[in-house]
Each structure stands twice: as structure tokens, then as C-alpha cells.
Amino acid sequence: QVQLVESGGGLVQPGDSLKLSCAGSGRTFNAYAVHWFRQAPGKERDFVAAITYSGGSTNYADSVKGRFTISRDNAKNTAYLQMGSLKPEDTAVYYCATSWGPMSTNAGRMNFWGKGTLVTVSS
């Protein structure tokens, strides 16, 4: 069992940066790929970024490529999402999730989820 807790969300202006954290509990956190998904009001939950258990490979949605960076610190059981050049369309609840094996863009393949942290980008 892995428990995930996201933090770092808030209200920012367009063009600002924000760093989200995902703290994982349990000895197996470091065995999982970590993903970030987001869900805007009235929309489906969409893939944002993923990182392998070792941190050696990453994957990004086209909409955030070049603006967001996913990373992890296995010594701290924590993953991060550094977000830059934020846009109003980035407004959503951001969720951290884990999966066995390779990274995936499919929310249905995740095994554990956090409760999310709200990011609002508005002037």
C-alpha cells in the first residue's frame, strides 16, 4: 500500500511558476513510476507527466512539454512537478499517481492516487 499526498498548489498569475510535490509513504514508493494527471472543472482527468522508478526516463503531454519538468528524489520518497510559464488553461486539480512497471498515459493503469492539489492560474 502506498499513500500519496500532493502539496504546493495555489493561485498564481499567467506566466508564473509553481512547484508541486508528491510525498509517498510506504517502502515500495521507489519501485513505482510516478505520474501527474490533472482535471479541470467539467473535464476528464488528463495525463500531464510521468517518470520511471529510477528517474531515468520521463514523458510529457504535448500541452506542457517545455514548460513543466517532473523529477523525483527517492531518498525523500517524493516526486515533483515544476511548472513554468503557466497559462489559465493549466487551471485544474493536479493528482499524483503511481503504477507498476512502465510509465503510462492511461489513468486506468494507475494503482494508487493522491487526493489532489488545486492550481488556479488567473490574473
LODO-955646 format. One record per residue (C-alpha): residue number from 1; residue in three letters; chain; x, y, z. Coordinates in Angstrom, 1 decimal. Layout:
> NUM,Ala,A,X,Y,Z
...
// end
This chain:
> 1,Gln,A,0.0,0.0,0.0
> 2,Val,A,1.2,3.5,-0.9
> 3,Gln,A,-0.3,6.7,0.3
> 4,Leu,A,0.3,9.8,-1.8
> 5,Val,A,-0.1,13.4,-0.6
> 6,Glu,A,0.2,16.3,-3.0
> 7,Ser,A,1.1,19.9,-2.0
> 8,Gly,A,2.2,23.1,-3.5
> 9,Gly,A,-1.0,24.2,-5.3
> 10,Gly,A,-2.3,27.7,-5.2
> 11,Leu,A,-3.4,30.8,-7.1
> 12,Val,A,-0.8,32.3,-9.5
> 13,Gln,A,-0.8,34.7,-12.4
> 14,Pro,A,-0.3,33.8,-16.0
> 15,Gly,A,3.4,33.4,-16.7
> 16,Asp,A,4.3,32.5,-13.1
> 17,Ser,A,5.9,29.3,-11.9
> 18,Leu,A,4.8,26.8,-9.3
> 19,Lys,A,6.3,23.6,-7.9
> 20,Leu,A,4.1,20.7,-6.8
> 21,Ser,A,5.2,17.9,-4.5
> 22,Cys,A,4.0,14.4,-4.1
> 23,Ala,A,5.1,12.7,-0.9
> 24,Gly,A,4.8,8.9,-0.9
> 25,Ser,A,4.6,6.7,2.2
> 26,Gly,A,5.5,3.0,2.2
> 27,Arg,A,8.6,1.2,1.3
> 28,Thr,A,7.5,0.4,-2.2
> 29,Phe,A,7.1,4.0,-3.4
> 30,Asn,A,10.5,3.9,-5.0
> 31,Ala,A,9.5,0.8,-7.0
> 32,Tyr,A,6.8,2.7,-8.9
> 33,Ala,A,6.7,5.0,-11.8
> 34,Val,A,5.1,8.3,-10.7
> 35,His,A,2.6,10.3,-12.8
> 36,Trp,A,0.9,13.6,-12.7
> 37,Phe,A,-2.6,14.0,-14.0
> 38,Arg,A,-4.9,17.0,-13.9
> 39,Gln,A,-8.6,17.5,-14.1
> 40,Ala,A,-10.2,20.8,-14.9
> 41,Pro,A,-13.9,21.5,-13.9
> 42,Gly,A,-16.2,19.6,-16.1
> 43,Lys,A,-13.5,17.8,-18.0
> 44,Glu,A,-11.8,14.4,-17.9
> 45,Arg,A,-8.7,13.6,-16.0
> 46,Asp,A,-5.7,14.1,-18.3
> 47,Phe,A,-2.2,12.9,-18.3
> 48,Val,A,0.5,15.6,-17.6
> 49,Ala,A,3.8,13.9,-16.9
> 50,Ala,A,5.5,10.7,-15.8
> 51,Ile,A,8.8,9.5,-14.5
> 52,Thr,A,10.2,6.0,-14.2
> 53,Tyr,A,11.0,4.5,-10.7
> 54,Ser,A,14.7,5.3,-11.2
> 55,Gly,A,14.1,8.8,-12.6
> 56,Gly,A,16.0,7.9,-15.7
> 57,Ser,A,13.1,8.5,-18.2
> 58,Thr,A,10.3,11.0,-18.4
> 59,Asn,A,7.3,11.6,-20.5
> 60,Tyr,A,5.1,14.7,-21.0
> 61,Ala,A,1.8,15.7,-22.5
> 62,Asp,A,2.3,17.9,-25.6
> 63,Ser,A,0.4,20.7,-23.9
> 64,Val,A,3.1,21.0,-21.1
> 65,Lys,A,6.3,19.9,-22.9
> 66,Gly,A,9.0,22.5,-22.5
> 67,Arg,A,7.1,24.2,-19.6
> 68,Phe,A,6.8,21.5,-17.0
> 69,Thr,A,9.5,19.3,-15.5
> 70,Ile,A,8.9,16.1,-13.5
> 71,Ser,A,11.5,14.8,-11.1
> 72,Arg,A,11.8,12.6,-8.0
> 73,Asp,A,14.0,12.2,-5.0
> 74,Asn,A,13.8,8.6,-3.9
> 75,Ala,A,15.8,9.3,-0.8
> 76,Lys,A,12.9,11.5,0.3
> 77,Asn,A,10.1,9.4,-1.2
> 78,Thr,A,9.0,12.5,-3.0
> 79,Ala,A,8.2,13.4,-6.6
> 80,Tyr,A,7.9,16.9,-8.0
> 81,Leu,A,6.3,18.8,-10.8
> 82,Gln,A,8.0,22.1,-11.7
> 83,Met,A,5.5,24.2,-13.7
> 84,Gly,A,6.6,27.3,-15.6
> 85,Ser,A,5.0,29.8,-18.0
> 86,Leu,A,1.7,28.9,-16.5
> 87,Lys,A,-1.5,29.6,-18.5
> 88,Pro,A,-5.1,29.9,-17.5
> 89,Glu,A,-5.8,26.6,-19.2
> 90,Asp,A,-3.4,24.9,-16.8
> 91,Thr,A,-6.0,25.6,-14.1
> 92,Ala,A,-7.0,22.2,-12.6
> 93,Val,A,-6.7,19.8,-9.7
> 94,Tyr,A,-3.4,18.1,-10.1
> 95,Tyr,A,-3.2,14.5,-8.9
> 96,Cys,A,-0.2,12.3,-8.3
> 97,Ala,A,-0.4,8.6,-9.1
> 98,Thr,A,1.8,5.5,-9.3
> 99,Ser,A,1.9,2.5,-11.4
> 100,Trp,A,3.8,-0.8,-11.6
> 101,Gly,A,6.1,-1.2,-14.4
> 102,Pro,A,6.5,1.3,-17.3
> 103,Met,A,5.1,4.8,-17.4
> 104,Ser,A,1.6,5.2,-18.8
> 105,Thr,A,-0.6,8.0,-20.0
> 106,Asn,A,-3.7,5.9,-19.1
> 107,Ala,A,-5.3,6.9,-15.8
> 108,Gly,A,-6.9,3.4,-15.6
> 109,Arg,A,-3.5,1.8,-15.3
> 110,Met,A,-2.6,3.6,-12.0
> 111,Asn,A,-2.6,1.7,-8.8
> 112,Phe,A,-2.5,4.5,-6.2
> 113,Trp,A,-3.8,8.1,-6.2
> 114,Gly,A,-3.4,11.1,-4.1
> 115,Lys,A,-6.3,13.4,-3.3
> 116,Gly,A,-5.1,16.3,-5.5
> 117,Thr,A,-4.0,19.9,-5.1
> 118,Leu,A,-5.7,22.8,-6.8
> 119,Val,A,-3.8,25.1,-9.2
> 120,Thr,A,-5.5,28.2,-10.3
> 121,Val,A,-3.9,30.4,-13.0
> 122,Ser,A,-5.7,33.7,-13.2
> 123,Ser,A,-4.9,37.4,-13.4
// end
